Amino acid sequence: MDVPERSSNRAAGPSRAEAPAVPGPRVTADPVGRVPAAGPMPPDRLPRRVHAGYALGSLATGAFGTVPGLLLLPYLTDTLGVAAGVAALLVLLPKAWDVLINPVAGRISDRTRSRWGARRPYLLVAGLALAVLFAGIFAAPFGAGPAAGAYVAVAFLATATAFAFFQVPYVAMPAELTDDYAERTGLMSWRIAVLALAILVSGAVAPMVVTIGGEGVAGHRWMGLFVAALIMAGAVGAFLGTRSAPTGAVGESEPSLRAQLAVAGRNRPFRALLVCFVVQSAGVATMLAGVSYFADQVLRDPQTGPTLLFACFVGPALLVMPLWTRVGARIGKLAALVAASVSFALGAAALVAAPAAPAAAVYPLVALVGVGYAGQQVFALAMLPDCIAYDTVRTGRRQAGVLTGLWTAGETFGLALGPGIYGLVLQLTGYTSSSTGVAAAQSGTARLGVLLGFTVLPALFVAAPLPLLRAYHLTPRRLAAAVSHRVDHGVVAGDESR
């Protein structure tokens, strides 16, 4: 689950690592990565049209983040006839590639200079490439069998690369455009609201398109074109919608990628938040990968079950987004993130009783999971710009691209782990693949694997990393202290490795 106006009356001042002069008003490094000014400045806000324009990019990130995790594994096992274990690897390895390519994409975008700014060119070029390549994943030029599985792996690798060059600059933009702590939460709410809508539309409608398109290979081809159109709309909308947004000066990066990664590693709040978010993303993706299997093998409703599950998962999330924002303002982002994670874990764990429960009890539990998921996304993504702001004040350098590159690499890896883990569970419990477009009859052990992979495993992944957040201590007061005194947690700026 973004961007306020640049003030024209900000004072200019020296910094430890000031970027070369750029057109427009000079700014000084504050918690969002501009050079610290001597005194406080009133926050400025962007018009709603820019908020909405930036948020449209989540149509692309939401569609790509949802549909492969939802349909790619079943497509391989139940349409192309690929064994569950092999299918798990084919889904995992291309997205694991993003762990390497995302920081590179961040570094390249950090160094980009254009009349459109450092980030916006990638919204258009990489976004259009992402749409075309996504449709190609489901083209199936080799029919079913091993060759078809290999083709999917290569196409998915190319698509993941394009996604890296879209998502990293996209996620980096808010930290460079807003310097108000509370404003970031509101901006993330816009983004997450559109993200939730994208997940609902792509996740609920994509299976319907497969069915309407004739199931099997033909249905998946139509689905690929539908999602590609959604991605293209989001990319072009974000590019055009942010054309009037101010762009903060992008300063010089660290002299090498290794140096940048070392600085990020010394940022304790970022490190704790990143690890927690990656593990939780793996849990969310594990549940997502099991939707079609759960609907078929547990609910016995392969036609409408996936759509109903998604409606119950994402629909409440749209409704509670403003509520989560108010909760965060009252108890703080960190406490709200923990509360949201607990809601998700409790709902997922309770779903283990689904085989003995009526549908009227199953779908409300899925809604509880969705409420927790909405809060997780809002607060994790609202806390990330705070970590970037802290890093800028601590080091005197703007490294939003690298930090968001690491973040999106971790998120992508977590989302890739989910289908891989779920596919491994299916393999270990004896799931039988099919090349007919319809799932084969399964044993009781295989159905148990489908159930546990959808319920208990996601609950464990979401709850287990919460203790790591004890290392996250960023609050408005501490960030203000870091700006004024370059001290945080009693550690002198640049010496957080203690």
WOCOR-V983159 format. One record per residue. RES is the residue in three letters. PHI is phi as a letter, one per 40 degrees, with the letter a starting at -180 (999 if undefined). PSI is psi in whole degrees, 0 to 359 (* if undefined). Layout:
res=[RES RES]
phi=[PHI PHI]
psi=[PSI PSI]
This chain:
res=[MET ASP VAL PRO GLU ARG SER SER ASN ARG ALA ALA GLY PRO SER ARG ALA GLU ALA PRO ALA VAL PRO GLY PRO ARG VAL THR ALA ASP PRO VAL GLY ARG VAL PRO ALA ALA GLY PRO MET PRO PRO ASP ARG LEU PRO ARG ARG VAL HIS ALA GLY TYR ALA LEU GLY SER LEU ALA THR GLY ALA PHE GLY THR VAL PRO GLY LEU LEU LEU LEU PRO TYR LEU THR ASP THR LEU GLY VAL ALA ALA GLY VAL ALA ALA LEU LEU VAL LEU LEU PRO LYS ALA TRP ASP VAL LEU ILE ASN PRO VAL ALA GLY ARG ILE SER ASP ARG THR ARG SER ARG TRP GLY ALA ARG ARG PRO TYR LEU LEU VAL ALA GLY LEU ALA LEU ALA VAL LEU PHE ALA GLY ILE PHE ALA ALA PRO PHE GLY ALA GLY PRO ALA ALA GLY ALA TYR VAL ALA VAL ALA PHE LEU ALA THR ALA THR ALA PHE ALA PHE PHE GLN VAL PRO TYR VAL ALA MET PRO ALA GLU LEU THR ASP ASP TYR ALA GLU ARG THR GLY LEU MET SER TRP ARG ILE ALA VAL LEU ALA LEU ALA ILE LEU VAL SER GLY ALA VAL ALA PRO MET VAL VAL THR ILE GLY GLY GLU GLY VAL ALA GLY HIS ARG TRP MET GLY LEU PHE VAL ALA ALA LEU ILE MET ALA GLY ALA VAL GLY ALA PHE LEU GLY THR ARG SER ALA PRO THR GLY ALA VAL GLY GLU SER GLU PRO SER LEU ARG ALA GLN LEU ALA VAL ALA GLY ARG ASN ARG PRO PHE ARG ALA LEU LEU VAL CYS PHE VAL VAL GLN SER ALA GLY VAL ALA THR MET LEU ALA GLY VAL SER TYR PHE ALA ASP GLN VAL LEU ARG ASP PRO GLN THR GLY PRO THR LEU LEU PHE ALA CYS PHE VAL GLY PRO ALA LEU LEU VAL MET PRO LEU TRP THR ARG VAL GLY ALA ARG ILE GLY LYS LEU ALA ALA LEU VAL ALA ALA SER VAL SER PHE ALA LEU GLY ALA ALA ALA LEU VAL ALA ALA PRO ALA ALA PRO ALA ALA ALA VAL TYR PRO LEU VAL ALA LEU VAL GLY VAL GLY TYR ALA GLY GLN GLN VAL PHE ALA LEU ALA MET LEU PRO ASP CYS ILE ALA TYR ASP THR VAL ARG THR GLY ARG ARG GLN ALA GLY VAL LEU THR GLY LEU TRP THR ALA GLY GLU THR PHE GLY LEU ALA LEU GLY PRO GLY ILE TYR GLY LEU VAL LEU GLN LEU THR GLY TYR THR SER SER SER THR GLY VAL ALA ALA ALA GLN SER GLY THR ALA ARG LEU GLY VAL LEU LEU GLY PHE THR VAL LEU PRO ALA LEU PHE VAL ALA ALA PRO LEU PRO LEU LEU ARG ALA TYR HIS LEU THR PRO ARG ARG LEU ALA ALA ALA VAL SER HIS ARG VAL ASP HIS GLY VAL VAL ALA GLY ASP GLU SER ARG]
phi=[999 999 a c c c c c b c c c a c a c a c c d c b c h c c b b c b c b h c c d c c b c b c c b b c c d c c d c c c c d c c c c c c c c c c c d c c b c c c c c c b b c g c d d c c d c c c c c c c c c d c d c c c c c c c c c c d c c b a c c g c b c d c c c c c c c c d c c c c d c d b c f c b g b h d c c c c c d c c c c c c c c c c c d c c c c c c c c c c c c b b b b d c c c c c c c c d c c c c c c c c c c c c c c c d c c c d c c c h g f c c c c c c c d c c c d c c c c c c c c c c c c c b c c c c b c c c c c c c c a c c c c c c c c c c c d c c c c c c c c c c c c c c c c c c c d c c d c c c c c c b c f b c c b d d c c c c c c c c d c c c c c d c c c c c c c c c b g c c c c c c c c c c c c c c c c c c c c c d d b b c d c c c c c c c c c c c c c c d c d c d c c c c c c c c c c c c c c c c b g b c b d c c c c c c c c c c c c c c c c c d c c c c c c c c c c c g c c c a b c g b c c c b c c c c c c c d c c c c b c c d c c c c c d c d d c c c c c b c b d c c c c c c c c b f b a f g b c d g b c c c]
psi=[* 28 115 161 150 132 147 358 25 144 144 150 161 161 171 331 71 140 161 153 142 158 150 176 140 145 163 149 115 191 357 9 4 161 129 130 165 330 170 151 140 137 145 156 147 158 157 328 329 320 310 321 314 318 334 335 337 347 320 312 323 318 313 326 340 305 314 319 331 316 342 317 310 326 317 317 324 355 317 354 24 137 147 317 317 318 321 318 319 329 323 311 315 321 334 334 330 337 328 319 332 313 327 317 321 317 319 316 328 325 359 135 122 169 347 3 184 333 323 325 327 333 321 304 308 327 317 319 321 316 314 315 327 316 326 333 321 17 330 58 344 13 218 167 186 319 322 319 319 320 316 319 315 315 321 324 314 320 320 326 315 321 322 317 348 310 319 307 324 314 332 337 314 321 340 354 351 138 21 127 310 328 327 322 316 318 321 330 320 311 316 329 315 323 315 320 318 320 318 311 309 317 324 323 326 314 327 321 321 315 312 326 0 13 184 209 316 315 322 329 315 321 319 320 322 312 324 320 322 317 316 319 318 317 312 320 318 320 312 324 338 13 333 5 143 149 120 150 131 113 176 142 173 156 341 157 322 319 321 317 325 318 317 323 334 358 93 316 317 317 314 315 320 311 316 315 322 314 317 323 323 321 315 316 328 317 318 317 335 0 308 319 318 316 323 307 335 308 345 39 72 341 304 346 310 319 317 320 317 322 319 333 315 327 306 329 321 324 325 359 311 326 317 322 318 322 317 321 331 315 355 154 319 310 323 323 318 316 318 319 320 320 316 311 318 316 317 317 323 336 352 340 7 321 333 3 151 160 329 338 333 312 324 326 321 323 321 319 318 322 316 319 317 314 320 311 315 310 325 316 337 333 335 312 329 320 321 317 316 318 320 317 321 322 340 8 150 118 34 321 316 315 318 332 316 320 309 329 315 316 315 320 318 316 330 325 325 300 325 316 316 319 323 319 316 317 315 332 7 33 136 125 167 149 18 350 358 136 141 164 139 155 169 324 319 320 327 320 319 316 309 323 335 341 291 314 311 321 318 317 325 323 325 319 0 323 337 336 357 339 357 117 15 125 167 320 317 323 320 321 323 322 316 322 355 40 136 130 27 11 130 140 135 1 43 1 351 *]
